[in-house]
Amino acid sequence: MRMIVVGGGVTGAACAYTAASLGAEVVLVDAGLPGQATAAGAGIICPWSSRVDDKAWYAFACAAARDYPALVAELADGPGGEPAGVSYRKVGALMLTRDGDEAARECERLRTGLAATPEMGEVRVVDAAEAMELFPPLRPGSAAVYVGGAARVDGRRLREALIGAARAKGAGVVAGRAALTTRAGRVTGVEVGDQALPGDVVVAAAGAWTASLVAPLGREVRVTPQRGQIVHLSLEPADTTRWPVVLPGWSGHYLLAFDNSRVVAGATRETGSGFDPRVTAGGVHEVLTRALEVAPGLADASHVETRVGLRPAGPDIRPLLGPAGTDGLVVATGLGAVGLTLGPLAGSVAARTALGVAHPFDLTSFDPLR
């Protein structure tokens, strides 16, 4: 079977990799538009911290986190691959709370889910001294819960590793903006400029641009861009390699660290931004203000860059994933602010769905036309 995957973010890259691994002939088409969410995403993998009351979403997110180590191992076994190639590492997370009593309650809440999600790892209250030892720039006196299974990943490097592995299995990559082609009510491939790319099935994984891709079919995929601005700082020469993710419980902002003394602070959630990938003064101010509130030790850090991603925001927290009402078309988008957590699994499920290969998920609640 010949599959066309439209969209080269982490979801589309994972779809291409899975399909090629299953023996399909694959072509990945990517327009390289500014604002691709994968290129800007922080890469926090810690679904257990969420307070969202949605069982379908939570089960999928936990499965995605559970599957990450196996995917990293697969990519490491590929040509020129090693675990550092995707910059994935379990570093744990500090969930900050207002005081010690709140930390005890949060710890108890998380522990009730340990039996069902053992990949969450160790869960315990840490005192302020240990919190600062783990993440030195924190404000003195910070109360926190430590979640040992939390991890981080560099989305750009993961995407490159997935596409490289897909290529090694025979997948082709075409640059350009795709338009769907149809015949007799069925999707038959795409056109990229004047190049026709026929396919037995197309997976639309174009992030926030998916809605305009499928609109000519008369199908409405309710995904819109939500701008996220994220600031990268340098604390050179500090060794930040194993610093945990920091998740203040009272806001949607966060901190996490990578190798080479880099600390990432994020992020804005600018609903209604449209396809505007600009860095704004207000966005940078918001991110740095929230960061310095919880980690004043970052005040002397050097500003390295500010990245902007246009997250594909759906009508609710659940992915838009599955057949899209027209033969030959599967949609995989709407991952919102957790695209780097859900993307690899969503891409794999989309590939299997498109190829008619079994997977363990009921996609009814993820209907992309809901």
C-alpha positions as CSV (number, residue, x, y, z in Angstrom):
1,M,0.0,0.0,0.0
2,R,1.2,3.5,-0.8
3,M,0.6,6.1,1.9
4,I,1.0,9.9,1.7
5,V,1.6,11.6,5.0
6,V,1.0,15.4,4.9
7,G,2.9,17.2,7.7
8,G,6.4,16.8,9.0
9,G,6.0,17.5,12.6
10,V,6.5,14.8,15.2
11,T,3.1,13.3,14.5
12,G,3.6,13.1,10.8
13,A,7.1,11.9,11.2
14,A,6.0,9.1,13.6
15,C,3.3,8.1,11.2
16,A,5.7,7.9,8.3
17,Y,8.2,5.9,10.4
18,T,5.5,3.4,11.6
19,A,4.0,2.9,8.2
20,A,7.4,2.3,6.6
21,S,8.2,-0.1,9.4
22,L,5.0,-2.0,8.6
23,G,6.1,-2.3,5.0
24,A,4.1,0.4,3.3
25,E,5.4,2.6,0.6
26,V,5.5,6.1,2.2
27,V,5.9,9.6,1.0
28,L,6.1,12.4,3.6
29,V,5.2,15.9,2.4
30,D,6.1,18.9,4.5
31,A,5.7,22.6,3.7
32,G,8.1,23.8,6.2
33,L,5.9,26.7,7.3
34,P,7.0,29.0,10.0
35,G,5.4,28.3,13.4
36,Q,5.5,24.4,13.3
37,A,4.6,23.4,16.8
38,T,7.2,20.6,17.0
39,A,10.1,23.0,16.3
40,A,9.1,25.1,19.3
41,G,7.6,22.7,21.8
42,A,9.2,22.3,25.2
43,G,9.1,18.5,25.3
44,I,7.7,17.8,28.7
45,I,6.5,14.2,29.2
46,C,4.5,14.1,32.4
47,P,0.8,13.5,31.8
48,W,0.2,12.4,35.4
49,S,0.4,16.0,36.6
50,S,-2.7,16.9,34.6
51,R,-6.0,17.7,36.4
52,V,-8.0,17.2,33.3
53,D,-11.0,15.0,34.0
54,D,-11.2,13.1,30.7
55,K,-10.6,9.3,31.0
56,A,-10.1,8.8,27.2
57,W,-7.5,11.5,27.0
58,Y,-5.7,10.5,30.2
59,A,-5.5,6.8,29.1
60,F,-4.0,7.8,25.7
61,A,-1.6,10.2,27.3
62,C,-0.3,7.7,29.8
63,A,0.1,5.1,27.0
64,A,2.1,7.6,25.0
65,A,4.4,8.3,28.0
66,R,4.8,4.6,28.6
67,D,5.7,3.9,25.0
68,Y,8.5,6.5,24.8
69,P,11.4,4.4,26.1
70,A,10.7,1.7,23.6
71,L,10.6,4.2,20.7
72,V,13.8,5.8,21.8
73,A,15.4,2.3,21.9
74,E,14.2,1.6,18.3
75,L,15.6,4.8,17.0
76,A,18.9,4.2,18.8
77,D,19.2,0.9,16.9
78,G,18.8,2.7,13.6
79,P,21.5,4.1,11.3
80,G,23.8,6.4,13.3
81,G,21.4,6.5,16.2
82,E,22.0,6.7,19.9
83,P,19.7,7.8,22.7
84,A,21.2,11.3,22.8
85,G,20.0,11.6,19.2
86,V,16.5,12.4,20.4
87,S,17.6,14.1,23.6
88,Y,15.1,12.0,25.6
89,R,15.9,11.6,29.3
90,K,13.9,10.8,32.4
91,V,14.8,13.6,34.8
92,G,11.7,13.7,37.1
93,A,9.5,16.6,37.7
94,L,8.9,19.0,40.6
95,M,5.3,19.9,41.0
96,L,5.3,23.1,43.0
97,T,2.6,23.8,45.5
98,R,1.6,26.8,47.6
99,D,2.6,25.1,50.9
100,G,3.4,21.8,52.5
101,D,-0.2,20.9,53.2
102,E,-1.0,21.2,49.5
103,A,2.1,19.2,48.6
104,A,0.9,16.4,50.9
105,R,-2.6,16.4,49.3
106,E,-1.1,16.4,45.7
107,C,1.2,13.6,46.6
108,E,-1.7,11.5,47.8
109,R,-3.7,12.3,44.7
110,L,-0.9,11.1,42.5
111,R,-0.2,8.0,44.5
112,T,-3.8,6.8,44.0
113,G,-2.9,6.3,40.3
114,L,0.4,4.5,40.7
115,A,-1.1,1.0,40.5
116,A,-2.6,1.8,37.1
117,T,0.4,3.9,35.8
118,P,3.5,2.5,37.4
119,E,5.6,4.4,34.8
120,M,4.8,7.5,36.9
121,G,7.7,6.3,39.1
122,E,8.5,7.5,42.5
123,V,6.1,10.0,44.0
124,R,7.1,11.9,47.2
125,V,7.0,15.2,48.9
126,V,10.4,17.0,48.9
127,D,11.3,19.8,51.3
128,A,12.5,23.2,50.2
129,A,16.2,22.4,50.6
130,E,16.0,19.3,48.4
131,A,13.9,21.2,45.8
132,M,16.6,23.8,45.5
133,E,19.3,21.1,45.3
134,L,17.4,19.5,42.4
135,F,16.7,22.8,40.6
136,P,19.1,25.5,42.1
137,P,17.4,28.6,40.7
138,L,14.1,28.0,42.6
139,R,12.8,30.4,45.1
140,P,13.9,29.5,48.6
141,G,11.1,27.8,50.6
142,S,9.4,26.2,47.6
143,A,7.1,23.3,48.5
144,A,7.0,20.5,45.9
145,V,6.1,16.9,45.0
146,Y,8.7,14.9,43.0
147,V,7.4,12.6,40.2
148,G,10.3,10.4,39.2
149,G,8.9,9.1,35.8
150,A,8.7,12.5,34.1
151,A,10.9,13.0,31.1
152,R,11.9,15.6,28.5
153,V,12.7,15.4,24.9
154,D,14.0,17.8,22.2
155,G,11.2,17.9,19.6
156,R,13.4,19.0,16.7
157,R,15.9,16.1,17.3
158,L,13.1,13.6,17.8
159,R,11.5,14.7,14.5
160,E,14.8,14.4,12.7
161,A,15.5,10.9,14.1
162,L,12.0,9.7,13.1
163,I,12.3,11.0,9.6
164,G,15.8,9.6,9.3
165,A,14.6,6.2,10.4
166,A,11.7,6.4,8.0
167,R,14.0,7.2,5.1
168,A,16.2,4.3,6.1
169,K,13.1,2.1,5.7
170,G,12.5,3.5,2.2
171,A,10.2,6.5,2.8
172,G,10.5,9.5,0.5
173,V,10.3,13.1,1.6
174,V,8.9,15.9,-0.6
175,A,9.1,19.6,0.3
176,G,6.1,21.8,-0.5
177,R,2.5,22.5,0.3
178,A,0.1,19.7,-0.5
179,A,-3.5,19.7,-1.9
180,L,-5.7,16.6,-1.7
181,T,-6.7,14.9,-5.0
182,T,-9.9,12.9,-5.3
183,R,-11.8,10.7,-7.7
184,A,-15.4,9.3,-7.3
185,G,-15.6,10.6,-3.7
186,R,-12.3,9.0,-2.6
187,V,-9.0,10.7,-1.7
188,T,-6.4,9.5,-4.3
189,G,-3.3,11.3,-3.2
190,V,-2.0,14.9,-3.2
191,E,-0.5,17.4,-5.5
192,V,2.5,19.4,-4.5
193,G,2.9,22.3,-7.0
194,D,2.8,20.6,-10.4
195,Q,3.8,17.2,-9.0
196,A,1.1,14.5,-8.6
197,L,1.7,12.1,-5.8
198,P,-0.9,9.2,-6.0
199,G,-1.6,7.2,-2.9
200,D,-4.0,4.6,-1.6
201,V,-4.4,6.5,1.6
202,V,-3.5,10.0,2.9
203,V,-2.8,10.9,6.5
204,A,-3.5,14.6,7.2
205,A,-1.1,15.4,10.0
206,A,-0.5,19.1,9.2
207,G,-1.1,20.5,12.6
208,A,-3.0,23.7,12.7
209,W,-3.1,23.8,8.9
210,T,-5.1,20.5,8.7
211,A,-8.4,22.3,8.6
212,S,-7.6,24.1,5.3
213,L,-6.1,20.9,3.9
214,V,-9.4,18.9,4.2
215,A,-11.8,21.8,3.7
216,P,-12.1,21.3,-0.1
217,L,-13.7,17.9,0.7
218,G,-16.5,19.6,2.5
219,R,-15.2,18.2,5.8
220,E,-14.7,20.4,8.9
221,V,-11.8,19.6,11.2
222,R,-12.1,22.0,14.1
223,V,-8.5,22.8,14.7
224,T,-7.1,26.3,15.0
225,P,-3.7,27.8,15.7
226,Q,-2.8,28.7,19.3
227,R,0.4,30.6,19.5
228,G,2.9,29.6,22.2
229,Q,6.1,31.6,22.9
230,I,8.9,29.9,24.8
231,V,12.1,31.5,26.0
232,H,15.5,29.7,26.0
233,L,18.1,30.8,28.5
234,S,21.7,29.9,29.2
235,L,23.1,29.4,32.7
236,E,26.6,28.6,31.5
237,P,28.6,27.0,33.0
238,A,26.0,25.3,35.2
239,D,25.5,21.6,34.6
240,T,21.8,21.4,33.9
241,T,21.8,18.0,32.3
242,R,19.7,16.2,35.0
243,W,17.7,19.1,36.4
244,P,14.0,18.1,36.7
245,V,11.0,19.7,35.0
246,V,9.4,22.4,37.1
247,L,5.6,22.6,37.0
248,P,4.0,25.3,39.2
249,G,0.5,23.9,40.2
250,W,-1.2,27.3,39.9
251,S,-0.3,28.2,36.3
252,G,0.2,26.7,32.9
253,H,3.8,27.8,32.8
254,Y,6.8,25.6,33.3
255,L,10.6,25.3,33.4
256,L,12.8,22.6,32.1
257,A,16.5,22.1,31.4
258,F,18.5,20.5,28.7
259,D,22.2,19.8,28.2
260,N,24.7,22.6,27.7
261,S,23.4,24.8,30.5
262,R,20.1,25.5,28.7
263,V,16.9,26.3,30.6
264,V,13.6,26.6,28.8
265,A,10.8,28.8,30.2
266,G,7.3,28.6,28.8
267,A,4.8,29.2,27.5
268,T,2.1,31.5,26.4
269,R,-1.3,30.1,25.3
270,E,-2.6,32.7,22.8
271,T,-5.9,31.5,21.5
272,G,-7.1,33.5,18.6
273,S,-3.5,34.3,17.4
274,G,-4.1,33.1,13.9
275,F,-1.2,32.0,11.8
276,D,1.1,34.7,13.2
277,P,4.5,33.2,14.3
278,R,5.9,36.5,15.6
279,V,7.7,36.9,18.9
280,T,6.0,39.7,20.8
281,A,7.1,41.9,23.7
282,G,4.0,40.9,25.7
283,G,4.6,37.2,25.2
284,V,8.3,37.4,26.3
285,H,7.3,39.5,29.3
286,E,4.6,37.0,30.4
287,V,7.0,34.1,30.1
288,L,9.9,35.7,32.0
289,T,7.6,37.2,34.7
290,R,6.2,33.7,35.4
291,A,9.6,32.1,35.3
292,L,11.2,34.6,37.7
293,E,8.3,34.3,40.1
294,V,9.2,30.7,40.8
295,A,12.9,30.7,40.0
296,P,14.5,34.1,40.7
297,G,17.9,32.5,40.3
298,L,17.3,32.7,36.5
299,A,17.5,36.5,36.6
300,D,21.2,36.6,35.6
301,A,20.8,34.0,32.8
302,S,21.6,35.0,29.2
303,H,18.7,35.1,26.7
304,V,19.5,32.7,23.9
305,E,16.4,32.7,21.7
306,T,12.6,32.8,21.8
307,R,10.8,30.2,19.8
308,V,7.2,30.4,18.6
309,G,4.9,27.4,17.8
310,L,1.4,27.4,16.5
311,R,-0.2,24.6,18.5
312,P,-3.0,22.7,16.8
313,A,-5.9,23.4,19.2
314,G,-9.0,21.2,18.9
315,P,-12.5,21.8,20.3
316,D,-11.5,20.0,23.5
317,I,-8.6,18.2,25.1
318,R,-8.8,15.0,23.0
319,P,-6.8,14.5,19.8
320,L,-8.5,14.7,16.4
321,L,-7.5,11.2,15.3
322,G,-9.0,8.7,13.0
323,P,-11.0,8.3,9.7
324,A,-12.4,11.6,8.5
325,G,-15.6,10.7,6.6
326,T,-14.0,10.3,3.2
327,D,-12.5,7.1,1.9
328,G,-8.8,7.2,1.8
329,L,-8.3,9.9,4.4
330,V,-7.2,9.7,8.1
331,V,-6.6,12.8,10.2
332,A,-4.1,13.1,13.1
333,T,-4.0,16.6,14.7
334,G,-5.4,18.6,17.6
335,L,-2.8,17.6,20.2
336,G,-2.7,21.1,21.6
337,A,-0.1,21.9,24.2
338,V,1.0,18.2,24.7
339,G,2.0,17.4,21.1
340,L,5.4,16.1,22.0
341,T,3.9,13.8,24.6
342,L,1.1,12.4,22.4
343,G,2.6,12.9,18.9
344,P,4.6,9.7,18.5
345,L,1.7,7.5,19.6
346,A,-0.9,9.5,17.6
347,G,1.3,9.1,14.5
348,S,1.7,5.4,15.1
349,V,-2.1,4.9,15.6
350,A,-2.8,7.0,12.5
351,A,-0.5,4.8,10.4
352,R,-2.1,1.6,11.7
353,T,-5.6,2.9,11.2
354,A,-4.8,3.9,7.6
355,L,-3.2,0.6,6.9
356,G,-5.9,-1.5,8.5
357,V,-3.5,-2.8,11.2
358,A,-4.9,-3.5,14.6
359,H,-4.2,-1.2,17.6
360,P,-5.6,-1.2,21.1
361,F,-7.4,2.1,21.0
362,D,-11.1,3.0,20.5
363,L,-11.0,6.1,18.5
364,T,-14.7,6.9,18.8
365,S,-14.1,9.7,21.3
366,F,-11.3,11.1,19.1
367,D,-13.5,11.5,16.0
368,P,-11.7,14.3,13.9
369,L,-15.1,15.6,12.7
370,R,-16.7,16.1,16.1
